[in-house]
Amino acid sequence: MTSLLRLATAGSVDDGKSTLVGRLLYDTKSVLADQLDAVTRASVDRGLSTPDLSLLVDGLRSEREQGITIDVAYRYFATPKRTFVLADTPGHVQYTRNTVTGASTAQLAILLVDARNGVIEQTRRHAAVLALLGVRRLVLAVNKIDLVDFDEATFTTIADEFTAHATALGYAPDEVQAIPVSALHGDNVVERSERTPWYRGPALLEHLETVPVADDPHDEPLRFPVQYVIRPRTPEHPDYRGYAGQVASGTVRPGDEVVVQPSGLRSRVERIDTADGPLPEAGAGLSVTLVLADDLDIARGDLITAVDDQPRVTDEFSATLCWLAEKPLTAGARVLVKHGTKTVQAFVERLATRFDEQRLATVEAPDTLRLNDIGQVEIRTAEPLPVDDYATTHRNGAFLVIDPPSGDTLAAGLIGAPLPSLEVSV
């Protein structure tokens, strides 16, 4: 049985992310013949002599006409050693919110830089976001190495600068791998290139196939946000009451004792139902209906959890926000917090710090958080929420900040996630 690796790509505009992903799909034979034919025809129409592999990813015509990718494209491919789920995220600074989305479930991220430009502001910003999201493995793909004549000194300078930045963000040296690549020509993408004899490390795919995979969410404590209460009231099932949702983390089995938060009521799992019949167990990511032994007052937004490892129930918490809106955040703002399947009114009591990802410093008591800023805040909610620290349980430690009048998403939040412990700058 092959293992699964969830990964994301990130980088600046024109660094070649789509071409690299297209190359991976093409060289692993994960492209259907009709898709390749369509890409070949489109490339010929553009006057190109070889297929433009970026078109395998940039699916929308409007995106191709602008020359940038603006959505998060999920791609699936496999080798005999491992199965991959890849989120190809956009590079433009205004789409940092999409990078947050794509990286939120990733175990590894590939950060691309143009060998001619090196590490730039957006590279450092993406690395900071990935560190805060808990993506524990980074690959720095120094792309377009052919355009600097496969120069070892250029690669070494870029790799050393990025590794120092990543180390300051909390990464260990063995969690960062720099690879010189040419996505256009395939150098060091699937196989090691003869044109970089000075490079002794693995090709990109070789590294992806062998890198250790992070802890499985199945091994985390049970967290089951109730999405819907099912009461069919039919003659066949007059007393049926099931609680539908997706297992956010952990594993649940019939007979397990559980506690419902925030009420603290306890019961036992009697059955796990699906459209295809009952299951002997359900793990993270599976959508099921739980039937409990007791008739409890449970509603959408409640959280069914393990008894021996419960979240804390609170109406106050510290969190790191990735601010994603043009409208700046100030202390005293009234917002909505969406945590799991529950949305509650909330109040931003204080802006504690803002992280300067370029200088790797924190600024005390900032006046605002602006678009793409990362900051630590204190939040009070109108109702208590059962929460975990993001570092412990990603799914139950994450939330969204929503604008009450418009319903727009303002920020992605990580409960308890501290900013890097660096010198504070006033």
C-alpha positions as CSV (number, residue, x, y, z in Angstrom):
1,M,0.0,0.0,0.0
2,T,1.5,3.4,-1.0
3,S,1.5,6.3,1.3
4,L,-0.2,9.7,0.6
5,L,1.6,13.0,0.6
6,R,-0.4,16.3,0.5
7,L,1.6,19.1,-0.9
8,A,1.2,22.7,-2.1
9,T,3.2,24.9,-4.5
10,A,3.8,28.6,-3.9
11,G,5.9,31.3,-5.4
12,S,5.8,34.6,-7.3
13,V,4.2,35.4,-10.6
14,D,6.1,33.9,-13.6
15,D,8.3,31.7,-11.4
16,G,7.0,28.7,-13.3
17,K,4.8,26.9,-10.8
18,S,2.2,25.8,-13.4
19,T,5.0,24.6,-15.8
20,L,6.6,22.6,-12.9
21,V,3.3,21.0,-12.0
22,G,2.6,20.3,-15.6
23,R,6.0,18.7,-15.9
24,L,5.3,16.4,-12.9
25,L,1.9,15.4,-14.4
26,Y,3.4,14.8,-17.8
27,D,6.5,12.9,-16.7
28,T,4.6,10.7,-14.3
29,K,2.1,9.8,-17.1
30,S,-0.8,11.3,-15.1
31,V,-2.2,13.1,-18.2
32,L,-4.9,11.7,-20.4
33,A,-4.2,11.5,-24.1
34,D,-7.0,13.9,-25.0
35,Q,-5.7,16.5,-22.4
36,L,-2.3,16.3,-23.9
37,D,-3.7,16.7,-27.4
38,A,-5.6,19.8,-26.4
39,V,-2.5,21.3,-24.8
40,T,-0.5,20.5,-27.9
41,R,-3.1,22.2,-30.2
42,A,-3.2,25.3,-27.9
43,S,0.6,25.5,-27.9
44,V,0.7,25.3,-31.7
45,D,-1.8,28.1,-31.9
46,R,0.5,30.2,-29.8
47,G,3.4,29.4,-32.2
48,L,5.2,27.1,-29.8
49,S,7.2,24.2,-31.1
50,T,6.8,22.1,-28.0
51,P,3.7,21.6,-25.7
52,D,3.3,24.3,-23.0
53,L,2.9,22.1,-20.0
54,S,1.6,25.0,-17.9
55,L,-1.7,24.7,-19.8
56,L,-2.3,21.3,-18.0
57,V,-2.8,23.4,-14.8
58,D,-4.1,26.8,-15.9
59,G,-7.5,25.5,-16.9
60,L,-9.4,28.8,-17.4
61,R,-8.9,30.7,-20.7
62,S,-9.1,34.0,-18.9
63,E,-6.2,33.0,-16.7
64,R,-4.1,32.0,-19.6
65,E,-4.8,35.3,-21.4
66,Q,-3.7,37.2,-18.3
67,G,-0.6,35.1,-17.9
68,I,-1.3,34.3,-14.3
69,T,-3.0,31.6,-12.3
70,I,-5.6,33.0,-9.9
71,D,-7.3,30.0,-8.3
72,V,-6.2,27.0,-6.3
73,A,-6.0,24.0,-8.6
74,Y,-5.9,20.6,-7.0
75,R,-4.2,17.9,-9.0
76,Y,-3.8,14.2,-8.3
77,F,-1.0,11.9,-9.4
78,A,0.8,8.8,-8.3
79,T,3.9,6.7,-8.6
80,P,4.6,3.1,-7.5
81,K,5.9,4.5,-4.2
82,R,3.4,7.2,-3.3
83,T,0.1,9.0,-4.1
84,F,0.1,12.8,-4.2
85,V,-2.6,15.5,-3.8
86,L,-1.2,18.8,-5.0
87,A,-2.6,22.3,-4.5
88,D,-1.2,24.7,-7.1
89,T,-1.7,28.1,-5.5
90,P,-1.4,31.5,-7.3
91,G,1.7,33.7,-7.0
92,H,0.4,37.3,-7.1
93,V,0.6,39.1,-3.7
94,Q,-3.1,39.9,-3.7
95,Y,-3.9,36.1,-3.7
96,T,-2.0,35.3,-0.5
97,R,-5.4,34.2,0.8
98,N,-5.4,31.4,-1.8
99,T,-2.0,30.3,-0.6
100,V,-3.4,30.0,2.9
101,T,-6.2,27.8,1.5
102,G,-4.0,25.6,-0.5
103,A,-1.4,25.1,2.2
104,S,-3.9,24.5,5.1
105,T,-3.8,20.7,4.7
106,A,-0.3,20.4,3.2
107,Q,2.4,18.3,4.7
108,L,5.0,19.7,2.4
109,A,5.3,22.9,0.2
110,I,7.3,23.5,-2.9
111,L,8.4,27.2,-3.0
112,L,9.6,28.3,-6.4
113,V,12.0,31.1,-7.1
114,D,13.4,32.3,-10.4
115,A,17.2,31.7,-10.4
116,R,17.7,35.1,-12.0
117,N,15.8,36.9,-9.2
118,G,16.6,34.8,-6.1
119,V,14.7,35.1,-2.8
120,I,12.3,38.1,-3.0
121,E,9.7,39.6,-0.7
122,Q,6.9,37.3,-1.7
123,T,9.2,34.3,-1.1
124,R,9.8,35.4,2.5
125,R,6.1,36.1,3.0
126,H,5.1,32.6,1.7
127,A,7.6,31.0,3.9
128,A,6.3,32.8,7.0
129,V,2.7,31.8,6.1
130,L,3.7,28.2,5.6
131,A,5.6,28.1,9.0
132,L,2.5,29.5,10.8
133,L,0.3,26.9,9.1
134,G,2.5,24.2,10.4
135,V,3.7,22.9,7.0
136,R,6.8,21.1,8.4
137,R,8.6,20.3,5.1
138,L,9.8,22.8,2.5
139,V,11.3,22.4,-0.9
140,L,13.0,25.4,-2.5
141,A,12.9,24.8,-6.3
142,V,15.4,27.2,-7.8
143,N,13.7,27.2,-11.2
144,K,15.0,28.4,-14.6
145,I,18.5,27.3,-13.7
146,D,19.1,27.0,-17.4
147,L,18.7,30.8,-17.8
148,V,21.8,31.3,-15.5
149,D,23.8,28.6,-17.4
150,F,23.4,26.1,-14.6
151,D,25.6,28.1,-12.4
152,E,26.5,26.5,-9.1
153,A,27.4,29.7,-7.3
154,T,24.0,31.3,-8.1
155,F,22.2,28.3,-6.8
156,T,24.3,28.1,-3.6
157,T,23.7,31.8,-2.8
158,I,20.0,31.5,-3.2
159,A,19.8,28.2,-1.2
160,D,21.9,29.6,1.6
161,E,19.8,32.8,1.9
162,F,16.5,30.9,2.0
163,T,17.7,28.2,4.4
164,A,18.8,30.9,6.8
165,H,15.3,32.6,6.5
166,A,13.5,29.2,7.1
167,T,15.7,28.4,10.0
168,A,14.8,31.7,11.7
169,L,11.1,30.7,11.2
170,G,11.7,27.5,13.1
171,Y,12.6,24.9,10.5
172,A,15.3,22.4,11.1
173,P,18.0,22.1,8.4
174,D,16.8,18.6,7.4
175,E,13.3,20.0,6.9
176,V,14.4,22.2,4.0
177,Q,15.6,20.9,0.7
178,A,16.9,23.1,-2.1
179,I,16.9,21.7,-5.7
180,P,18.1,23.4,-8.9
181,V,15.4,22.7,-11.6
182,S,14.4,23.7,-15.1
183,A,10.6,23.0,-15.2
184,L,10.6,23.8,-19.0
185,H,13.2,21.2,-19.9
186,G,12.8,18.8,-17.0
187,D,16.2,19.1,-15.3
188,N,16.1,17.6,-11.8
189,V,12.3,17.3,-11.9
190,V,11.9,13.6,-12.3
191,E,15.5,12.5,-12.9
192,R,18.8,14.1,-11.9
193,S,20.2,16.2,-14.7
194,E,23.6,15.8,-16.3
195,R,23.8,19.6,-16.7
196,T,24.1,20.1,-12.9
197,P,26.9,17.6,-12.1
198,W,27.8,19.7,-9.0
199,Y,24.4,19.0,-7.4
200,R,24.5,15.9,-5.2
201,G,20.9,15.9,-3.9
202,P,17.8,14.1,-5.1
203,A,15.6,15.1,-8.1
204,L,12.3,16.7,-7.0
205,L,10.1,13.6,-7.6
206,E,12.7,11.4,-5.8
207,H,12.5,13.7,-2.8
208,L,8.7,13.8,-2.8
209,E,8.6,10.0,-2.9
210,T,10.9,9.5,0.0
211,V,10.4,12.4,2.4
212,P,8.9,11.4,5.7
213,V,5.2,12.1,6.0
214,A,3.9,14.1,8.9
215,D,1.6,12.6,11.6
216,D,-1.7,11.2,10.4
217,P,-4.8,13.1,11.6
218,H,-6.3,9.7,12.3
219,D,-4.0,9.6,15.3
220,E,-5.2,12.8,16.8
221,P,-8.0,13.0,19.3
222,L,-11.6,12.6,18.0
223,R,-13.2,15.9,16.8
224,F,-16.6,15.6,15.0
225,P,-18.3,18.9,14.2
226,V,-22.1,18.3,13.9
227,Q,-23.3,19.7,10.6
228,Y,-26.9,18.4,10.6
229,V,-29.3,16.6,12.9
230,I,-31.2,13.9,10.9
231,R,-34.7,13.2,12.1
232,P,-36.5,11.3,9.3
233,R,-39.7,10.6,11.4
234,T,-40.8,7.7,9.1
235,P,-42.8,4.7,10.1
236,E,-39.7,2.5,9.6
237,H,-37.6,4.8,11.8
238,P,-39.9,6.7,14.2
239,D,-37.2,7.4,16.8
240,Y,-34.2,7.8,14.6
241,R,-31.8,10.6,15.5
242,G,-28.4,10.8,13.8
243,Y,-25.7,13.5,13.8
244,A,-24.2,14.0,10.3
245,G,-20.8,15.6,9.7
246,Q,-17.2,15.0,8.7
247,V,-14.7,13.5,11.1
248,A,-12.2,16.4,11.5
249,S,-9.6,14.3,13.3
250,G,-9.2,11.0,15.1
251,T,-11.1,7.8,14.7
252,V,-14.5,6.8,16.0
253,R,-16.0,3.3,16.6
254,P,-19.3,1.9,17.9
255,G,-19.0,1.5,21.6
256,D,-16.8,4.6,22.1
257,E,-17.7,6.9,24.9
258,V,-17.9,10.5,23.7
259,V,-18.6,13.9,25.2
260,V,-20.6,16.7,23.4
261,Q,-19.2,20.2,23.7
262,P,-19.8,22.8,24.8
263,S,-22.6,21.2,26.9
264,G,-20.4,18.5,28.4
265,L,-23.1,15.8,27.9
266,R,-21.8,12.2,27.6
267,S,-23.0,9.2,25.7
268,R,-21.8,6.2,23.7
269,V,-21.6,5.7,20.0
270,E,-24.2,3.1,19.0
271,R,-23.8,3.0,15.3
272,I,-21.9,4.7,12.4
273,D,-24.2,5.1,9.4
274,T,-23.5,6.0,5.8
275,A,-25.6,5.9,2.6
276,D,-24.0,2.5,1.9
277,G,-24.7,1.0,5.3
278,P,-23.1,1.0,8.8
279,L,-19.3,1.1,9.3
280,P,-17.1,-0.6,11.9
281,E,-15.1,2.7,12.3
282,A,-14.7,6.1,10.7
283,G,-11.5,8.2,10.5
284,A,-10.5,11.7,9.7
285,G,-12.0,13.1,6.4
286,L,-14.9,10.6,6.2
287,S,-18.5,12.0,6.2
288,V,-20.8,9.9,8.3
289,T,-23.8,9.9,10.6
290,L,-23.3,9.1,14.3
291,V,-26.1,7.5,16.2
292,L,-25.7,7.8,20.0
293,A,-27.1,5.6,22.7
294,D,-28.8,8.5,24.5
295,D,-31.3,11.1,23.3
296,L,-29.3,14.3,23.9
297,D,-30.0,17.9,23.0
298,I,-27.4,18.3,20.2
299,A,-27.6,20.9,17.4
300,R,-25.5,22.0,14.4
301,G,-22.3,23.6,15.6
302,D,-21.8,21.2,18.6
303,L,-18.7,19.1,18.7
304,I,-18.6,15.4,19.5
305,T,-15.2,14.6,21.0
306,A,-13.2,11.9,22.8
307,V,-13.7,11.7,26.5
308,D,-10.0,11.2,27.4
309,D,-8.7,14.1,25.4
310,Q,-11.2,17.0,25.3
311,P,-10.8,20.5,23.8
312,R,-11.0,23.5,26.1
313,V,-14.3,25.4,26.1
314,T,-13.8,29.1,26.2
315,D,-15.1,32.5,25.1
316,E,-11.6,34.1,25.0
317,F,-8.5,33.0,23.1
318,S,-5.3,34.3,21.5
319,A,-4.8,33.6,17.8
320,T,-2.6,34.4,14.9
321,L,-4.5,36.0,12.0
322,C,-3.5,36.0,8.3
323,W,-5.4,39.2,7.3
324,L,-6.9,38.7,3.8
325,A,-9.1,41.8,3.3
326,E,-8.5,45.2,1.8
327,K,-10.3,46.7,4.8
328,P,-7.8,46.9,7.7
329,L,-8.4,45.4,11.2
330,T,-8.4,47.6,14.2
331,A,-8.9,46.8,17.9
332,G,-12.5,46.8,18.9
333,A,-13.8,45.4,15.6
334,R,-17.0,43.3,15.7
335,V,-16.8,40.3,13.5
336,L,-18.1,36.7,13.1
337,V,-16.0,33.7,13.9
338,K,-16.7,30.5,12.0
339,H,-15.2,27.6,13.9
340,G,-16.0,24.2,12.6
341,T,-19.7,24.2,11.8
342,K,-20.6,27.0,14.3
343,T,-20.6,30.7,13.5
344,V,-20.7,33.1,16.5
345,Q,-20.4,36.9,17.0
346,A,-17.0,38.0,18.3
347,F,-15.1,41.0,19.4
348,V,-11.4,41.7,18.6
349,E,-10.2,42.9,22.0
350,R,-6.6,43.6,21.2
351,L,-4.0,43.6,18.5
352,A,-1.0,42.2,20.4
353,T,1.7,42.0,17.7
354,R,2.3,42.1,14.0
355,F,4.9,39.9,12.3
356,D,7.3,41.5,9.9
357,E,8.1,38.6,7.7
358,Q,10.8,40.5,5.8
359,R,12.9,41.5,8.8
360,L,11.8,38.5,10.9
361,A,10.7,40.7,13.8
362,T,7.5,41.4,15.7
363,V,6.0,44.8,16.2
364,E,4.2,45.4,19.6
365,A,0.7,46.8,19.7
366,P,0.2,47.7,16.1
367,D,-2.6,50.1,15.2
368,T,-3.9,47.9,12.4
369,L,-3.5,44.7,10.5
370,R,-3.6,45.3,6.7
371,L,-3.9,43.1,3.6
372,N,-1.5,40.1,3.9
373,D,-0.3,41.2,7.4
374,I,0.2,38.4,10.0
375,G,-0.5,39.3,13.6
376,Q,-1.3,38.0,17.1
377,V,-4.7,39.1,18.5
378,E,-7.0,38.5,21.4
379,I,-10.6,37.5,20.6
380,R,-13.7,37.3,22.8
381,T,-16.7,35.3,21.4
382,A,-20.4,35.8,22.3
383,E,-20.7,32.0,23.0
384,P,-18.1,29.6,24.3
385,L,-16.4,27.4,21.7
386,P,-14.6,24.1,22.2
387,V,-11.2,24.8,20.7
388,D,-7.7,23.2,20.5
389,D,-4.4,24.9,19.8
390,Y,-3.7,24.8,16.1
391,A,-0.3,23.1,16.8
392,T,-2.1,20.2,18.4
393,T,-5.1,19.7,16.2
394,H,-5.1,21.7,12.9
395,R,-8.8,21.3,12.0
396,N,-10.2,22.3,15.5
397,G,-7.6,24.9,16.0
398,A,-8.4,26.9,12.8
399,F,-11.2,29.4,12.2
400,L,-12.4,32.1,9.8
401,V,-13.1,35.7,10.5
402,I,-16.1,37.0,8.6
403,D,-17.4,40.5,8.0
404,P,-21.0,40.6,9.4
405,P,-22.6,42.9,6.9
406,S,-21.2,41.4,3.7
407,G,-20.4,37.8,4.7
408,D,-16.9,38.2,3.1
409,T,-14.0,36.3,4.6
410,L,-11.6,38.7,6.4
411,A,-8.9,36.4,7.8
412,A,-7.8,32.9,8.5
413,G,-7.1,32.3,12.2
414,L,-4.9,29.9,14.1
415,I,-5.8,29.4,17.7
416,G,-2.9,29.7,20.1
417,A,-0.4,29.7,17.2
418,P,2.4,32.0,18.4
419,L,4.4,34.3,16.2
420,P,8.1,33.3,15.8
421,S,10.0,34.0,19.1
422,L,12.2,36.8,17.8
423,E,13.4,40.1,19.0
424,V,10.5,42.6,19.4
425,S,10.8,45.8,17.3
426,V,9.0,48.8,18.5
